[in-house]
């Protein structure tokens, strides 16, 4: 079907949009390096998870076809490897061009070919004194065992002269505790990498052998693990599985430049990896060090304009957050508004509020020094009932969450791990507080992003805080289900996966289809990270065919192609890739007005979210907040700087700027808006303070006058 796209190939298109930022002349130079690093980091995870999963699938059922383009596992793998290989020159050009443009600012990635005599002397001494004592070369041939190569670690590999067969030498090129970036001058802006030094002097580690060829290599291993079940031993089993993941089968081998064919074939044989999974890179195999280069210069033209999350204008500094939410619903937008002055403040106040009796929360990913954990431990210390559902299966955060779970339990928090075989990805908080007459008040918070102070400065997310009783009842059901290993089967207002999210969404789409069939203006819109769920996609196709106007803002994977005659001609798809990672999810059903239904959610339109995880979507009911959310969505539809539009052939182009339209970068727009609201709030506060001071002065003067009259 021409209107459907393979999930994996769509993801690669997304990563290409990231790569475009690394080559965009409008992006500051040091920020371009960051995008190069993000591209590579994304690709590493893609190979570990998605390629790993498809590789496993190919072994189990070679003929099984995915449900959109009907590609078999091997066909998908072939297409992935071809696409990645074709993008490699763009990756290399982006890195080289940016480094070349940074040269006038003192930045230079030095090689042994262009190092000065003094630097060459220094590097030889550095190798002998700082590196050689900590590393050793291992000779490998058919008579000797092949070493285990760690996931994503860089090794120097050399072909050694042998009388018969192939003999290779392998050296860990970046030793633990060492400095990978070796400064050569200009405050560290002139540098060489440790692995390059190890490779250059590798022959000194193999005395008695003649080195015939040399290269750097890096193995990417399968990381697609999943453990099911609950029970008291679940955490122990997760710890075992995390350790096991480090030793899973290789799915990719990267090598620097060309290398001896016979030696490379030998290594592939030992790793049990096919040649089609070997990728040559003529730039560093690991670009993670590029983040650190950004700290070496303070020149403003090399970086984005500094931005600081603002205090939410809707929240008063002088009243508890709980009381303010009880009075009216709050909708907050990160990173433009501060998580510390909103959600974290609510949690900290509640932890110390003697009238708060219980706090329940779901945790997926947390910051390194988490204020959330501190507040929850404080609440437990203060005698409150604290229930924490912490997801130990949050990919690549398993080890962190295992440690957090131990810390919480030591503080007296009740820790649970959610239902068997289903991750809990919801972002949900429920606070219960004593009220007058023996009653209780509730505040429920539902978010689109993790309770993570670090990513709240880097990701765009939304959070809703409400005192709505029916929403609180639904939230209580969610926590009861998480605790008992059951699923919510009916709700008042929240949408809750896996049983009560997809079908209500499809029903609301059906409502818009009926409106269109009856001559009205049916409308469906969504801002999501990914769109892969086949029933949702087919319902969108049905809606388009019925004449419903559909606007989709999809950052990453999008398996539907817009503009295909007879199927999707009423659908538009755009993707925003910019300074901040677009992460919020918004569902919209209906045109403007009170009948319009709007939700924010932790769930994308992906099968794993709609029916295979515990997810929560919350309705935005306050008319002012609905208007704010609607305005935000419309601004994103007008973005003509960082938005790309998908064409009817599945390709993406930058959104067109019409002659009379000003440039609009939605992320910068929202920050400017937050700054303006914060400034206006300060003006109001200053005016109020001045009026109070004037009033106080007048009252004092009146008292003085009255005292004088009495004395007379």
Secondary structure, 3 states (H helix, E strand, C coil): CCCECCHHHHHHHHHHHHHHHHHCCCCCHHHHHHHHHHHHHHHHHHHHHHHHHHHHHHHHCCCCECCCCCCEHHHHHHHHHHHHHHHHHHHHHHHHHHHHHHHHHCCEECCCCCCCHHHHHHHHHHHHHHHHHHCCCEEECCCCCCCCCCCCCEEEEEEECCCCCCEEEEEECCCCCCCCEEEEEHHHCEEEEHHHHHHHCHHHHCCCCCEEEEEEEEEEECCCCCCCCCCCCHHHHHHHHHHHHCCCCEEEEEEECCCCHHHHHHHHHHHCCCHHHEEEECCCCCCCCHHHHHHHCCCHHHCCCCCCCECCCCCCCCCCHHHHHHHCCEEEEECCECCCCCHHHHHHHHHHCCCEEEEEEEECCCCCCCHHHHHHHHHHHCCCEEEEEECCCCCCCHHHHHHHHHHHHHCCCEEECCCCCCEECCCEEEEEEECHHHCEEEEEEEECCCCCCCHHHCEEEEEEEECCHHHHHHHHHHHHHHHHCCCCCCCCCCEEECCECHHHHHHHHHHHHHHHHCCCCCEEEEEECCECCHHHHHHHHHHHHCCCEEEEEECCCECECCCCCCCCCCEEEEEECCCCEECCCEEEECCCCCCCEEEEECCCECHHHHCCEEEEEEECCCHHHHHHHHHHHHHHHHCCCCEEEECCCCCEEECCCCCCCCCCCHHHHHHHHHHHHHHHHHHHHHHHHHHHHHHHHHHHHHHHHHHHHHHC
